[in-house]
Every structure is written in C-alpha cells, then in structure tokens.
Amino acid sequence: MFHRLAADAVLLLHLAFIVFVVAGGLLALRWRWAPLLHLPAAAWGAFVELSGRICPLTPLENALRLQAGQAGYEGSFIEHYLLALIYPAGLTHGIQFVLAALVLGVNIAVYAWVWRRRRRRSR
C-alpha cells in the first residue's frame, strides 16, 4: 500500500512540476523571487524535451509501482499519461521539439508581460 501511494505521490509531483515549468512564470506577477525557482525548472524541462531524455521522476514512479505489485510503463511521463490525450501517435523527437518550443514560447511571453508590468509600475 505504501509503495502505491508513494508512486501516486510521485505522479502528482511530476504533473505539478510540468505545470510549474509551463506556467510558473505567472508567479513572478506576485512574487519577485519566483523566477529564481522557475527559470531553472523551465531550463530543466526544455533540456529533457530537447535531449530526448527521461525525467528522473519517471523511473522512480515505475520502481515504486513495481514494488507495489503494479506494472510500470515504458517511455516518459508525457508519453504514458499525456501523449495519449494530446496526440494519437507515439512521441517522436519532432513532437518533443514542439513541446520544448511551446514551453519556451509561453515562458518568454509570460516574462515579457511581467517585465512590462513592472516597468510600468516603477514609472
């Protein structure tokens, strides 16, 4: 029971991290220190996608699921949980580049917006 709950907790942590990577820049609207946490996380997310690597949380979740007597899965978190919802075919390197570009584009837009708002407030 513990291993199953731990695997589910890792799954939720993984999903929260992905949401933070994509939209965490919005926290900079509220807290000036948020980019200190978000920018390294976004860089890591882009690196994982662009390099074709698997996030270390995926093997951890799989190991916990195996210890709980459940089946692990092949591939990455995105392939297993999100890709089936978004794309009917398998994850390709091209799709990974698109996902990385999406993450970078969203974050560049968010930080540009944050920068403009702060500049206006300081005037």
Secondary structure, DSSP 8 states (H G I E B T S, - for coil): -HHHHHHHHHHHHHHHHHHHHHHGGGGGGT-TTHHHHHHHHHHHHHHHHHHT---THHHHHHHHHHHTT----SS-HIIIIIHHHH-SS---HHHHHHHHHHHHHHHHHHHHHHHHHHHHHH-
